Amino acid sequence: MDIRDIARLSGYGVGTVSRVLNGHPNVSNRARKKVLAVVEEQGYEPNGNARYLKAQARTPIAIFVKGSRNMLFFELLEEIEFRLAASGEDAQVNYLDEDENEVKRALDFQRIRNPKGIIFLGGDPDYFKESFAEVTAPSVLITNSAAGLGFSNLSSVRTDDAAAARCAIDELVGAGH
């Protein structure tokens, strides 16, 4: 017997049964009484292993966005979220101040949520050198290079600024400006 059986027998949803079993206050007295009656009748005891496994389950992909006014990041974020959704993945976006330590925030997030992966939109390589070794989730750093940092779970994607500048200059010169 599991929580789905209690839900079926009580006539309430799995979410309501879960809230009753976990002692959450936002359940009506009627629902609480009915669910607890079914629990008593059936001799149901919550499975500690199931609860532990659920707590260990991986949550959505975490995205850390450094700064909130960067229009490039806004467009990248939209595309990333679109592609993740198309792949059936959820993302949790976390905005950081320009000076905030993104690796520290990722570590805090990892301890609580155990993400499937982490994407950093912007980042300070010094923060990665200091404490990224503690991050276990596969991660991608966008706009800065992870080359030379030596972490097997950190990749990077960035533009070649020199080549982009050459293209812009060539375009302007080719247009007669």
N, C-alpha and C positions, 0 to 999 in steps of 0.2 A: 504494500500500500504506500502510495506517495501523495504528494500535495495535490496532484491532478485528480486522484480518487476522492480526496476530501472535498475538492471543489465540485466535482460531479454530484456527490451524495448530498452536499449542503445546498446546491443550487446557486452557489456564488462562484465568481471567477477566481482563477488562480491568484491574481493580484490581491484580491480581498482576503483570501485564505492566508496568503503570505503575510499580509499586514496584521491579521489576527494572531498568527503564530509568533510573530516577532514583536508583538505588544505595541504596535503603532496606534496612536490615539485616533487617527482619522478613519474610523470604522464605526458604523452605526451599532447601537446596542443590540438591535435585532440580529444583525449579521454576526456580530461577535458571539452571541448566545447560540445561534444555530450552528456555526462552525465549531465552536467548542463542544457542543452536544455531539456532533458527528465524530469529533476527535475522541471523545470519551467512549461513545458507543463502539467505535472501531478499535479502540486501544492503540491509536496511532501515536508513535513516538518519532519526532523528527530525526532524520539521519544526519548525524554529525559529519560523516564523510562527504555526503552530498553538499552540505553547507560549506565545508572546507574547499571542495572542488569548485563550487560556484565562485567563492571568494578568489580563487586562483585563476579563474578563467580570464582570458585576454579580452580587453575592451577595445574600443575603436582606435584607429590610428590617431595619434596626437600630432597636431600641427602647432608649432610655436612661431608666431609672427613677431619679428623684432620691429617695433615702431608701428604706429597706427596710421601714419600719413603717407606712406609710400605707395603711390599709385601702381607701380610695377608689382609690388607684392599683392595688391588687391586683385589685379588681373590674374596673376599666377595662382592665387588662392582659389579664385572662382574655377579655374581650369582643373586644379588638383581635386577640388571637391566634386566637380562634375565627373571626372574620370573615376574617382573612388566609388561614387554612387553607381556609376555604370557597371562597376565590377562587384557590386553588392556589398561594398564596405562603407562603414560610417567613419566620420572624422570628428574629432573634438578640437576646435580651434581655440588657442590660448594666445591672447595679445599681451605683449610685453612692452614696457617702456624702453626707450633707446638705450638706457644705461643698465638695464636689468640683466642679470646673469641667466641666460637661457638654459645653460647646462644644469645649473642648480634647480631651476624650475622644472626641467625635464626629470631630474632625479626625484624630486618631490612627487611629481605626477606618476612616475614609474612605481614608486613605493606603494602608492594608493591604488592605482588603476591597472597596472600591468599591461601597457598598450602592446598591440601587435607590432607597431612600428612607430617611429617618430620622424617627422619632417621639420627641419629648421629653415624657415624663410629668413635669411639673414643670421648673422652670428659673429661673435668675436672669437677668433682662433685661440686667443689666450685663455678664454674660459674652457675651451675644449681641451687644451693642454693640461689645465689644472685638474679637471675632475671628470672628464668624459669616460675615463676607464671604468667608472662605476655604472655606467649606462649599459644595460644588457640587451635592450631592444634594438633590432636593426634600424639604422637611422640614415637619413640623407640630409646633407647640408646644401642648401641652394644659395647661390651667389658668392660663396667663398669656397676655397679649395680645401679638401681634406687630405690632399697629398702631403706626405711627410709627417702627418700626425700619428700614423702607425696603428690605427684602430681597425680591426677586421670587420666590425659591425657599423662602420661609418663610411659612406660614399659621398660624393659631391657632384653637383651639376652647376656649372657656371658659364657665363658668356666669356668669350675672348674679347676683352675690352679694346685691345690694340687693333684686332681685325675689324671690330665694329666701327672704330674711329676711322680706319682706312676706308671702309665702305661709305661712311657718311661723307668724308672728304671727297672721295671719287664721285659720289653722286652730285655733290654741290659743284665741283669743278666741271663735271660732264654737263651740267645744266647751265654753265656759263656764269656762275656766281663767284 
